[in-house]
């Protein structure tokens, strides 16, 4: 959710908690503008790119049990470059144009 001028705006996917009647009523009651957002748009969601980075790094280490998996996840998360989020946000316009050109496809 972000603040734009005097109005709150947010975007959501089609997760059931986002589409629930009570959620929609709360947003409407609190004058939160919900931006249109494709329901399946991982290319437009920066966190999906971070998850991919994490999954690939953990996979390279080949955890052999649940404890290793947890430890590797935490270690690899800490290793992700701090500027990765900023890079993903900065690349958003280019990714958006690509999704539009692909008519919503990835």
ABEGO torsion letter per residue (X at the ends): XBBBEABBBBBBBABAAAABAAAAAAAAAAGBBBBBBBABBAAABAAAAAAAAAAAAAAAAGBABAAAAAAAAAAAAAABBAAAAAAAAAAAAAAAAAAAAAGGBX
